[in-house]
Amino acid sequence: TVCITSDAYQEYVVSTGLRERILLELHRKDFKEMRWEEIWDCATRIRNLFLTKPIPDDLEQEIRNGISIPFRGKTVAVRSSAPDEDDAKSSFAGLHESFINVAGEESILKHIRLVWSSLWSDAALLYRQEIGLDVEKSSMAVVIQETVVGDRSGVAFTRNPNDENQGIIESVYGLNQGLVDGTVEPDRWIMDRARNTIVTHTPPERKHWMIP
């Protein structure tokens, strides 16, 4: 696993002049007075800026040095990891982009920028406003992990948010992306944490699964 820290994001937006452009877009109108269409337009303009601004040479070389050996000849997941993503009062699950089956340095570098740009989606902007975060201080780290192709994948929740005496396991055939992005219905087990027993099992309609 390699982490591109939020400091790298800050270096990118400052050295390319993107920070000033982002602030200009955000201050065209009081954000609280924007209609959804205006927020969508604002988000689209900001995200497009990331596609036109290459990573500065020094920063790009530093990233290449970190990814060239561990991921040579391998496919990876390029995942979002915003510092304010998940805490006791908020959850950003699904609001920022993550990509799987990415291969090669050039493609990894491209997808790092795509993850950075997803910080400024209309949904992410609206959610930050809703929970009272300072949009202007938003930043993004990126996690790069080798892709592990499994026949089955799953997620375990050690504590059920609706009942602290229970845990939950959800699992699908194929890649875990089918589970986390909601495209594949999972098997679902609710567990009794004290007795280590299954309370319920909800089987899905197995119509499809996700593979590389």
C-alpha positions in Angstrom: 0.0 0.0 0.0 1.2 3.5 -0.9 -0.4 6.7 0.5 -0.2 10.0 -1.4 -0.7 12.3 1.5 -3.0 15.4 1.6 0.2 17.5 1.6 0.8 16.3 -2.0 -2.7 17.5 -2.9 -2.0 20.9 -1.3 1.3 21.2 -3.2 -0.5 20.3 -6.4 -3.3 22.9 -6.1 -1.0 25.6 -4.9 1.8 25.2 -7.4 -0.6 24.9 -10.4 -2.6 27.9 -9.3 -5.7 25.7 -8.9 -6.4 26.9 -5.3 -7.1 30.4 -6.5 -9.2 29.1 -9.4 -11.2 26.9 -7.0 -11.8 29.8 -4.6 -12.9 32.0 -7.5 -15.5 29.5 -8.5 -16.7 29.0 -5.0 -17.1 32.8 -4.4 -19.0 33.6 -7.6 -22.1 33.5 -5.4 -23.0 32.8 -1.8 -22.9 29.0 -1.7 -26.0 28.8 0.5 -28.0 30.7 -2.1 -26.9 28.5 -5.1 -29.6 26.4 -6.7 -28.6 22.7 -7.3 -28.0 23.5 -11.0 -25.5 26.2 -10.1 -23.7 24.0 -7.6 -23.5 21.3 -10.4 -22.0 23.8 -12.8 -19.6 25.1 -10.2 -18.5 21.5 -9.4 -18.1 20.6 -13.0 -15.9 23.6 -13.8 -13.7 22.9 -10.8 -13.3 19.2 -11.6 -12.4 20.0 -15.2 -9.6 22.2 -14.0 -7.9 19.1 -12.6 -8.0 17.4 -16.0 -6.2 20.3 -17.6 -3.4 20.8 -15.0 -0.7 18.1 -15.1 1.1 17.2 -11.8 4.3 19.4 -11.5 7.5 17.6 -12.5 9.1 17.4 -9.0 5.9 16.1 -7.4 5.3 13.7 -10.2 8.8 12.2 -9.9 8.3 11.8 -6.2 5.1 9.9 -6.8 6.7 7.8 -9.5 9.5 6.9 -7.1 7.0 5.6 -4.7 4.9 3.5 -7.1 7.3 2.2 -9.7 8.7 -0.8 -7.8 5.8 -1.9 -5.6 3.3 -1.9 -8.5 5.3 -2.8 -11.5 3.4 -5.3 -13.6 0.4 -5.2 -11.2 -3.0 -3.7 -11.3 -4.0 -1.5 -8.4 -7.0 0.3 -6.7 -6.6 4.1 -6.5 -8.8 5.1 -3.6 -10.0 8.3 -2.0 -9.1 9.1 1.6 -10.2 12.6 2.6 -9.0 13.6 6.1 -12.6 14.6 7.1 -14.2 11.6 5.4 -15.6 9.5 8.3 -16.0 10.3 11.9 -18.7 10.0 14.6 -20.8 12.6 13.0 -20.4 12.1 9.2 -19.8 9.5 6.6 -18.6 10.2 3.0 -19.0 6.7 1.7 -19.6 6.8 -2.0 -19.2 10.6 -2.4 -15.6 10.4 -3.6 -14.2 8.4 -6.5 -12.2 5.2 -6.2 -11.0 3.2 -9.2 -9.9 -0.5 -9.5 -7.9 -2.5 -12.0 -5.6 0.5 -12.9 -2.3 -0.5 -14.5 0.8 1.4 -15.3 2.4 4.6 -13.9 0.7 6.9 -16.4 -2.7 5.5 -15.6 -2.1 5.7 -11.9 -1.0 9.3 -12.1 -4.1 10.1 -14.2 -6.4 8.4 -11.6 -4.8 10.2 -8.7 -5.9 13.5 -10.3 -9.4 12.0 -10.9 -9.6 11.1 -7.2 -8.4 14.6 -6.2 -11.0 16.2 -8.5 -13.8 14.1 -6.9 -13.3 16.2 -3.7 -15.3 18.8 -5.7 -18.3 16.8 -6.9 -21.7 18.4 -6.4 -22.7 15.7 -4.0 -19.5 16.2 -1.9 -20.0 20.0 -1.8 -23.6 19.7 -0.8 -22.8 17.2 2.0 -20.0 19.3 3.4 -22.3 22.3 3.5 -25.0 20.2 5.2 -22.8 19.0 8.0 -21.1 22.4 8.5 -17.6 21.7 7.2 -15.5 24.5 5.7 -15.5 23.7 2.0 -12.4 25.9 1.4 -10.3 23.8 3.7 -11.1 20.5 2.0 -8.2 18.3 1.0 -7.6 14.7 -0.3 -5.2 11.9 0.3 -5.0 8.9 -2.1 -4.4 5.3 -1.2 -2.9 3.0 -3.8 -3.3 -0.7 -3.2 -2.5 -3.8 -5.2 -5.6 -5.4 -6.6 -6.4 -8.8 -5.0 -8.8 -10.8 -7.2 -11.0 -12.9 -5.0 -13.7 -15.4 -5.7 -15.7 -13.9 -2.8 -15.4 -10.5 -1.1 -17.0 -8.9 1.9 -17.2 -6.3 4.6 -17.6 -6.9 8.4 -19.2 -4.3 10.7 -18.0 -5.2 14.2 -20.9 -3.3 15.7 -24.4 -2.9 14.3 -25.2 0.9 14.5 -28.8 -0.1 15.3 -27.9 -2.6 18.0 -24.5 -2.6 19.8 -25.0 -6.3 20.7 -24.8 -7.3 17.1 -22.3 -7.4 14.3 -23.0 -7.6 10.5 -21.2 -9.4 7.7 -22.0 -8.7 4.0 -20.5 -10.7 1.2 -20.7 -11.0 -2.6 -19.2 -13.3 -5.2 -16.4 -11.5 -7.2 -14.8 -8.2 -6.5 -15.7 -6.1 -3.5 -16.5 -3.1 -5.6 -19.8 -4.8 -6.5 -20.7 -4.6 -2.8 -19.5 -1.2 -1.8 -21.0 0.6 -4.8 -24.3 -1.2 -4.5 -24.4 -2.8 -7.9 -24.4 -6.4 -6.5 -26.8 -7.4 -3.7 -24.9 -9.2 -0.9 -25.6 -12.0 1.4 -26.2 -10.5 4.9 -25.6 -12.1 8.2 -26.5 -10.5 11.6 -24.4 -11.9 14.4 -24.9 -12.0 18.1 -21.6 -10.6 19.5 -21.8 -12.2 22.9 -22.9 -15.7 21.8 -20.9 -15.8 18.5 -24.0 -17.0 16.8 -25.9 -16.1 13.6 -29.2 -14.2 14.4 -30.4 -14.0 10.8 -29.1 -14.6 7.2 -30.6 -12.8 4.3 -29.7 -14.4 0.9 -29.7 -12.2 -2.2 -31.0 -12.9 -5.8 -27.6 -13.8 -7.3 -28.0 -12.5 -10.9 -24.5 -11.1 -11.5 -21.1 -10.3 -10.0 -18.1 -8.2 -10.8 -14.8 -9.4 -12.1 -11.8 -7.5 -13.5 
